[in-house]
Amino acid sequence: MATGNSTAAPARPRRRGDAIILKALAVLNSRLREPGACLSSPGAVRALLMLHLAELEHEAFVALFLNAQNRLIEYRELFRGTLTQTSVFPREVVKVTLRLNAAAVIFAHNHPSGLSEPSRADEVLTGSLKSALALVDVKVLDHFIVAGRGMPLSFAERGLL
């Protein structure tokens, strides 16, 4: 398990035109990761998450820490796992959230299998994190699952939050 900021570069070009797409993603990445960037739509959040999680061959659990106006304080990879699982510790999530003085959090993790359906464990974890953060007056706005290049699944849009 590792903690810290994710600094992984986007994947290398594989097909014609990918170099242009990767340059555009680099611009998007720099704009959305700037402190103060407003993440006001699920589309902006999905773009950022796909950029960082879609190509990973291991599971990673990340958080977007936001201020009271939903402006990005920090994007951080909190936990790194194996091909099929990641251990997430709510106590550690609360500690980082308080250290950053975040008012809200958006969680995300990836499924290297390519299947975006949440497991029962994903749902239980999200509930545990939401309860733990509610005790310190921090809102959990969403939890996304990124599975390859498909559309990331939103727990909020599914009514799971």
Backbone as a ProteinNet text record, in pm:
[ID]
protein_1_A
[PRIMARY]
MATGNSTAAPARPRRRGDAIILKALAVLNSRLREPGACLSSPGAVRALLMLHLAELEHEAFVALFLNAQNRLIEYRELFRGTLTQTSVFPREVVKVTLRLNAAAVIFAHNHPSGLSEPSRADEVLTGSLKSALALVDVKVLDHFIVAGRGMPLSFAERGLL
[TERTIARY]
85.2	0	89.4	59.5	136.9	43.8	92.9	14.7	97.2	30.2	100.6	35.2	86.1	30.5	63.5	-30.2	-8	55.1	167.7	234.8	255.2	180	195.8	160.9	244	219.3	116.8	46.3	-47.4	25.1	-49	8.1	71.8	164.2	229	132.9	152.7	64.6	69.6	-48.3	-58.3	-109.9	-193.3	-252.1	-230.9	-253.2	-241.5	-337.8	-290.7	-372.8	-365	-312.4	-304.5	-213.4	-110.5	-19.2	-93.9	-183	-261.7	-355.3	-417.5	-508.1	-430.9	-311.9	-232.3	-190.2	-160.4	-127.1	-248.3	-365.7	-487.8	-516.3	-495.3	-515.8	-416.6	-294.8	-195.9	-240.7	-298.3	-349.7	-465.7	-559	-672	-622.5	-526.7	-471	-414.7	-336	-275.9	-382.3	-485.9	-591.7	-676.3	-711.5	-799.2	-725.7	-594.9	-520.3	-468.8	-487.2	-445.8	-527	-461.3	-540.4	-638.8	-762	-863.7	-947	-909.4	-990.4	-1128.5	-1230.6	-1367.8	-1412.1	-1454.3	-1505.3	-1656.6	-1719.8	-1862.2	-1951.6	-1891.5	-1975.4	-1917.3	-2003.5	-1953.5	-1861	-1883.7	-1799.1	-1655.1	-1635.2	-1499.9	-1430.3	-1504.9	-1449.2	-1413.9	-1505.2	-1479.1	-1353.3	-1336.9	-1220.4	-1091.3	-1087.8	-969.5	-941.7	-1045.4	-1027.2	-984.5	-1044.1	-1005	-859.5	-817.1	-679.8	-581.6	-614.9	-522.9	-544.9	-666.7	-695.7	-724	-761.6	-810.4	-708.5	-582.7	-480.9	-402.6	-432.5	-355.7	-380.5	-275.5	-285.8	-301.8	-311.8	-335.4	-448.9	-511.6	-615.8	-552.6	-614.6	-573.5	-699	-691	-801	-756	-830.9	-792.2	-904.1	-864.8	-962.5	-933.7	-1040.7	-1033.4	-1086.3	-998.6	-1034.1	-1076.3	-1194.2	-1253.4	-1279.7	-1278	-1314.9	-1467.3	-1516.6	-1661.2	-1727.6	-1649.5	-1703.8	-1677.2	-1645.6	-1613.5	-1493.6	-1400.6	-1276.2	-1172.1	-1094	-996.7	-887.2	-871.6	-758.3	-642.5	-673.7	-570	-631.6	-567.1	-595.1	-486.7	-526.7	-426	-461.1	-362.1	-376.5	-351.6	-451.4	-441.2	-390.8	-436.3	-399.3	-376.9	-279.7	-248.7	-256	-317.9	-335.6	-278.6	-342.4	-300.4	-395.2	-388.3	-474.1	-622.2	-656	-797.1	-847.7	-759.8	-810	-716.3	-774.7	-701.1	-756.5	-670.2	-714	-724.2	-839	-863.7	-897.2	-834.1	-851.8	-918.5	-1046.7	-1119.2	-1046.6	-979.1	-905.6	-803.3	-730.8	-629.4	-692.9	-807.5	-879	-922.9	-975.9	-1019	-900.1	-787.1	-668.1	-623.5	-616.3	-574	-676.3	-803.7	-910.4	-901.8	-881	-869.1	-741.1	-631.3	-504.5	-516.9	-595.2	-613.3	-726.7	-797.2	-910	-1017	-1044.6	-1143.1	-1285.2	-1375.1	-1517.1	-1593.3	-1537	-1603.1	-1496.7	-1537.9	-1446.7	-1521.5	-1450.9	-1499.3	-1398.8	-1447.6	-1360.9	-1367.3	-1264.4	-1264.3	-1165.6	-1194.5	-1097.7	-1118.5	-1023.6	-1032.5	-1051.4	-1107	-1120.2	-1041.1	-918.5	-839.7	-907.4	-1006.7	-1079.8	-1159.4	-1187.1	-1266.7	-1415.5	-1456.9	-1598.7	-1623.2	-1714.8	-1736.6	-1841.1	-1904	-2006.6	-1945.5	-2007	-1953.3	-1979.8	-1882.9	-1901.1	-1972.3	-2017.3	-2078.9	-1976.4	-1850.1	-1743.7	-1724.7	-1737.6	-1728.2	-1838.7	-1958.7	-2072.7	-2056.8	-2010.3	-1990.4	-1880.7	-1771.9	-1662.6	-1710.1	-1785.2	-1835.5	-1922.8	-2008.5	-2092.4	-2009.6	-1905.2	-1817.6	-1744.5	-1693.5	-1623.1	-1717.5	-1837.7	-1936.3	-1971.3	-1991.2	-2024.2	-1909	-1787	-1670.7	-1649.9	-1663.9	-1641.9	-1757.3	-1877.3	-1991	-1968.2	-1895.8	-1866.6	-1782.5	-1707.3	-1624.9	-1674.6	-1801	-1870.1	-1808.7	-1771.2	-1719.3	-1815.3	-1854.6	-1949.2	-1876	-1932.2	-1885.4	-1980.3	-1929.5	-2014.5	-2038.1	-1938.7	-1954.3	-1840.2	-1857	-1753.1	-1764.7	-1657.7	-1656.4	-1575.7	-1618.1	-1538.2	-1498.6	-1367.8	-1313.4	-1271	-1322.4	-1290.7	-1250.1	-1121.3	-1073	-1119.6	-1151	-1189.1	-1339.6	-1415.9	-1560.4	-1596.6	-1721.9	-1771.6	-1762.3	-1692.6	-1684.5	-1823.1	-1843.4	-1970.1	-1971.5	-2081.6	-2098.8	-2195.4	-2150.7	-2238.6	-2356.3	-2332.8	-2440.2	-2546.6	-2504.9	-2601.6	-2678	-2617.1	-2682.8	-2769.6	-2766.6	-2843.7	-2780.1	-2649.1	-2578.1	-2509.7	-2525.7	-2453.4	-2548.1
-116.4	0	122.1	214.9	337.9	456.7	564.9	687	796	903.7	1015.7	1058.7	1166.4	1218.8	1127.6	1111.5	1033.4	1123.6	1081	1160.7	1080.8	974.5	889.8	966	948.4	1013.8	934.2	1000.1	928	820.9	722.2	611.2	662	583.8	618.9	594.1	668.2	651.1	508.7	456.7	321.7	322.7	421.8	429.4	567.9	578.2	707.8	807.9	925	1027.8	1027.6	920.6	913.8	1021.5	1061.6	1163.7	1295.2	1330.2	1453	1440.7	1325.4	1302.1	1310.5	1251.4	1255.8	1398.3	1479.9	1619.7	1694.1	1668	1731.5	1687.3	1559.3	1509.9	1572.1	1595.6	1660.6	1801.9	1874.6	2009.1	1999.5	1906.9	1887.3	1852.9	1763.9	1722.9	1842.3	1925.2	2038.5	2137.3	2157.3	2251.9	2199.1	2071.1	2016.3	1986.6	1967.6	1937.7	2062.6	2178.8	2303.1	2323.7	2362.8	2398.4	2509.3	2492.1	2591.1	2558.3	2454.5	2416.7	2374.5	2419.1	2387.2	2259.2	2164.5	2038.2	2040.1	2118.1	2144.9	2047.9	1957.9	1864.2	1723.9	1623.1	1485.1	1460.8	1531.9	1513.9	1555.6	1665.7	1711.9	1612.8	1560.3	1461.7	1333.3	1287.5	1166.2	1179.9	1295.1	1317.1	1306.3	1369	1364	1221.2	1152.1	1016.6	918.8	930.5	841.7	863.9	987.1	1020.2	945.5	934.7	875.1	726.7	679.1	542.9	441.2	485.2	392.4	289.3	324.6	234.6	157.8	177.5	110.2	-40.4	-115.8	-261.8	-312.2	-221.2	-254.9	-165.6	-205.2	-120.2	-4.8	111	229.8	297.3	348.9	421.5	565.6	658.6	799.7	885	1006	1102.4	1238.6	1308.9	1448.3	1526.8	1603.1	1680.7	1819.6	1863.7	1988.5	2084.7	2213.8	2312.6	2330.6	2428.9	2448.5	2491.9	2541.3	2580.4	2473.4	2353.8	2240.7	2269.2	2346.6	2370.4	2271.6	2221.5	2118.3	2171.2	2104.8	2130.4	2041.1	1912	1817.6	1688.2	1631.1	1495.3	1409.1	1298.3	1214.4	1067.1	988.6	842.6	807.2	747.2	714.7	573.3	479.4	339.5	274.2	183.6	109.3	-38.2	-115.6	-257.1	-346.3	-459.9	-560.5	-556.4	-656.7	-666.6	-668.5	-728.6	-750	-682.9	-623	-563.7	-457	-370.5	-266.2	-257.4	-245.6	-224.2	-74.6	-32.1	109.1	121	217.5	234.6	369.1	367.5	492.3	589.2	539	626.1	710.5	649.3	720.9	823.6	788.8	881.7	1005	984.4	1096.1	1184	1123.5	1200.9	1293.8	1240.5	1321.4	1431.5	1397.2	1494.6	1611.7	1583.3	1690.3	1770.8	1702.3	1772	1873.3	1837.4	1926.2	2026.6	2014.6	2102.8	2098.8	1980.1	1963.4	1968.6	2025.6	2030.7	1916.1	1863.4	1755.3	1668.6	1546.7	1451.1	1374.9	1346.1	1254	1139.8	1018.6	901.3	835.8	760	681.5	567.7	461.6	353.9	289.3	210.7	147.1	-2.9	-62.1	-206.9	-247.8	-298	-339.3	-446.7	-516	-619.9	-561.7	-431.2	-367.8	-366.8	-424.5	-427.5	-320.1	-228.8	-116	-140.7	-255	-281.4	-284.6	-213.5	-213.4	-346.5	-390.2	-510.3	-469.8	-567.7	-539.9	-473.5	-516.7	-456.3	-308.6	-273.6	-133.2	-50.6	-104.3	-34.1	-17.3	-122.6	-116.5	-15.6	-19.3	74.6	218.6	245.2	380.5	426.1	338.2	371	398.8	319.7	339.8	473.2	504.7	631.9	750.1	737.4	845	868.1	760.8	772.5	832.4	786.5	837	985.7	1026.2	1167.3	1256.3	1202	1280.3	1322.6	1240.9	1274.8	1401.4	1434.7	1555	1657.7	1646	1743.9	1758.1	1644.7	1642.7	1561.5	1616.2	1550	1460.6	1342.8	1256.3	1280.9	1343.9	1382	1268.2	1180.6	1070	972	857.3	754.7	698.6	705.3	657.3	529.7	443.1	326.6	344.8	343.6	355.8	216.4	174.7	41.5	53.7	65.3	81	211.8	206.9	329.4	352.7	268.3	288.2	403.5	442.2	551.9	512.6	591.2	560.9	560.5	465.3	451.3	544.8	616.3	708.3	647	634.2	584.2	679.3	810.5	908.4	894.2	882.4	868.8	737	635.7	506	499.1	602.4	601.9	516.8	493.8	409.5	490.1	621.3	704.1	757.8
0	0	0	-90.1	-99.5	-92.4	-36.8	-35.6	-100.1	-138.6	-198.1	-326.3	-382.3	-506.2	-621.7	-710.5	-831	-935.4	-989	-1089.9	-1217.1	-1235	-1351.9	-1478.5	-1579.1	-1708.1	-1786.5	-1879.2	-1963.4	-2044.5	-2090.7	-2167.3	-2296.5	-2352	-2478.5	-2594.1	-2705	-2821.8	-2875.8	-2912.6	-2967.4	-3110.4	-3146.2	-3279.8	-3337.3	-3465.2	-3532.1	-3467	-3438.8	-3376.1	-3224.5	-3166.1	-3020.4	-2962.7	-3035.4	-2984.2	-2960.9	-3052.1	-3036.4	-2916.9	-2904	-2791.2	-2660.2	-2656.9	-2534.1	-2499	-2597.9	-2571.3	-2514.3	-2571	-2521.2	-2377.9	-2350.5	-2214.3	-2116.8	-2162.8	-2076.8	-2039.7	-2136.7	-2108.9	-2010.2	-2034.5	-1944.4	-1804.5	-1798	-1669.7	-1593.9	-1661.1	-1591.4	-1545.1	-1623.9	-1584.7	-1469.8	-1475	-1372.4	-1242.8	-1247.9	-1126.2	-1058.4	-1120	-1056.7	-929.5	-821	-703.1	-741.1	-700.5	-731.6	-853.2	-929.4	-1045.1	-996.4	-1065.3	-1025.5	-1093.6	-1014	-1065.6	-1050.6	-1136.3	-1121.2	-1197	-1276	-1350.6	-1343.9	-1351.1	-1354.2	-1473.8	-1585	-1702.4	-1676.7	-1607	-1573.9	-1481.9	-1386.4	-1293.4	-1369.4	-1454.9	-1532.3	-1618.7	-1682.6	-1768.3	-1687.5	-1572.6	-1488	-1441.8	-1398.5	-1346.8	-1456.1	-1572.4	-1682.7	-1721.2	-1718.2	-1751.9	-1661.3	-1534.4	-1438.6	-1410.3	-1425.8	-1379.8	-1489.2	-1607	-1709.8	-1753.9	-1758.5	-1813.3	-1707.6	-1580.5	-1475.4	-1476.6	-1446.8	-1441.8	-1298.9	-1203.5	-1063	-1013.5	-903.8	-846.9	-770.8	-784.2	-709.9	-657.2	-536	-473.9	-457.1	-517.3	-516.4	-457.3	-420.8	-370.2	-430.5	-459.7	-500.3	-381.2	-319.2	-201.7	-248.1	-203	-250.3	-135.4	-168.9	-68.6	-70.2	2.3	14.5	-116.2	-212.2	-342.5	-449.5	-405.6	-494.3	-584.5	-535	-606.9	-555.3	-647.1	-613.8	-522.7	-410.6	-321.8	-366.7	-384.3	-424.1	-476.3	-577.8	-625.1	-563.4	-500.9	-436.7	-448.3	-485.8	-477.1	-331.8	-267.8	-125.9	-102	-184.6	-165.4	-300.8	-305.2	-426.8	-392.6	-482.1	-454.7	-562.2	-576.7	-673.2	-792.4	-874.1	-991.7	-954.9	-840.7	-808.2	-680.8	-601.6	-477.7	-422.6	-340.5	-270.3	-129.3	-32.3	105.3	129.5	181	209.1	356.7	423.6	566.5	594.4	638.3	662.8	755.4	857.3	950.2	874.9	783.3	705.6	612.3	556.6	468.7	548.2	667.5	752.1	789.2	822.4	859.3	745.5	625.2	510.5	482.9	490.2	464	560.6	686.8	786.4	767.6	734.9	713	598.9	494.6	379.5	399.6	511.6	543	433.3	383	275.4	330.4	251.2	287.1	222	113.4	40.6	-27	-60.2	-123.3	-231.7	-339.4	-441.8	-445.1	-429.8	-433.5	-570.4	-602	-725.1	-709.7	-778.6	-790.9	-926.7	-966.6	-1096.6	-1082	-1185.8	-1198.8	-1322.4	-1305.8	-1421.7	-1506.7	-1450.6	-1524.3	-1640.7	-1635.3	-1739.4	-1709.8	-1597.1	-1558.6	-1453.4	-1482	-1391.4	-1283.3	-1282.4	-1181	-1041.4	-946.5	-810.1	-740.4	-662.7	-581.7	-452.9	-380	-249.5	-158.3	-167.3	-86.9	-122.4	-251	-292.8	-227.9	-225.7	-167.3	-16.4	51	196.3	230.2	155.9	179	163.1	58.5	34.6	151	200.5	316.1	440.5	461.2	577.2	568.8	451	432.7	450.6	396.4	409.1	556	630.9	774	853.2	827.3	900.3	873.5	748.6	714	761	769.5	819.4	964.1	1039.8	1179.3	1192.1	1087.4	1089.9	988.5	951.8	866.8	727.3	667.9	531.7	446.1	331.8	243	143.7	120.3	12.7	-103.9	-209	-321.9	-419.6	-435.1	-530.1	-511.7	-573.7	-582.2	-723.1	-798.8	-936	-946.2	-1038.1	-1075.4	-1221	-1244.4	-1378.9	-1423.1	-1538.1	-1589.3	-1735.9	-1758.3	-1895.4	-1955.1	-2084.1	-2155	-2157.6	-2090.3	-2084.8	-1992.6	-1995.1	-1911.6	-1764	-1682.1	-1539.1	-1474.4	-1386	-1315.5	-1196.1	-1176.8	-1065.6	-964.4	-838.9	-734.8	-713.8	-719.5	-698.3	-805.7	-931.3	-1040.6	-1032.6	-976.1	-958.2	-833.9	-751.7	-627.4	-519	-526.7	-430.4	-320.6	-325.8	-228.1	-126.3
[MASK]
+++++++++++++++++++++++++++++++++++++++++++++++++++++++++++++++++++++++++++++++++++++++++++++++++++++++++++++++++++++++++++++++++++++++++++++++++++++++++++++++++

